Amino acid sequence: MNYQQALDLMHEYTESDALRKHMYAVEGAMRAYANKFDGDEEKWAVTGLLHDFDYERFPNDAQSATEEHPSTGVAILRERGVDDDILNAIMGHAHYTGVPRETQLAKTLFAVDELCGFLVACALVRPSRSFSDLAVKSVKKKLKDKGFARAVNRNEILEGPEALGLDFDQHVTFVIEALRPLEERLGLGTPA
């Protein structure tokens, strides 16, 4: 599946602007890491773009390992001939599936997914509504505030860089840098 096909499929299944923006952010972080790790940039971008494409229709509140998100989405993608390494990465980004993250692609998707959502939340509460002045120190402070972005799994944010063999600060800095050029697409950069 090429990027345009992935984008069309994501738009077909996802109406929520916020969820689309989340997938754009994860796509951007995946592209940046593909370049860092000598991965196939389009494949990594497609993985980031599609990791939650089924979430809106099949939310999986029960966290079933075999039904709804991400299993239903992976079945749809399998029917369309998407590579197994992309399918395994998408399955592995959800802890509850029990699918191990064995490839660099899978480890990276897991490492950036929750972090991207958290970083966008951090940017949104800044006066600049931007990544331009978002520092790791601020991100760490917000991580300690359990009332801020409650739905974000902080354990996954902390596990992600470990799985990549990266220092937490390096990882957060890298992802912030990857997201900065995407501010307009993500609805950021315009002060409230």
Sequence and secondary structure as in RCSB ss.txt:
>XXXX:A:sequence
MNYQQALDLMHEYTESDALRKHMYAVEGAMRAYANKFDGDEEKWAVTGLLHDFDYERFPNDAQSATEEHPSTGVA
ILRERGVDDDILNAIMGHAHYTGVPRETQLAKTLFAVDELCGFLVACALVRPSRSFSDLAVKSVKKKLKDKGFAR
AVNRNEILEGPEALGLDFDQHVTFVIEALRPLEERLGLGTPA
>XXXX:A:secstr
  HHHHHHHHHHH   HHHHHHHHHHHHHHHHHHHHTT  HHHHHHHHHHTTTTTTTS  TT  SSSSTTHHHHH
HHHHTT  HHHHHHHHHTSGGG     SHHHHHHHHHHHHHHHHHHHHHTSTT SSTT  HHHHHHHHH TTTTT
TS HHHHHHHHHHHT  HHHHHHHHHHHHGGGTTTTT SS  
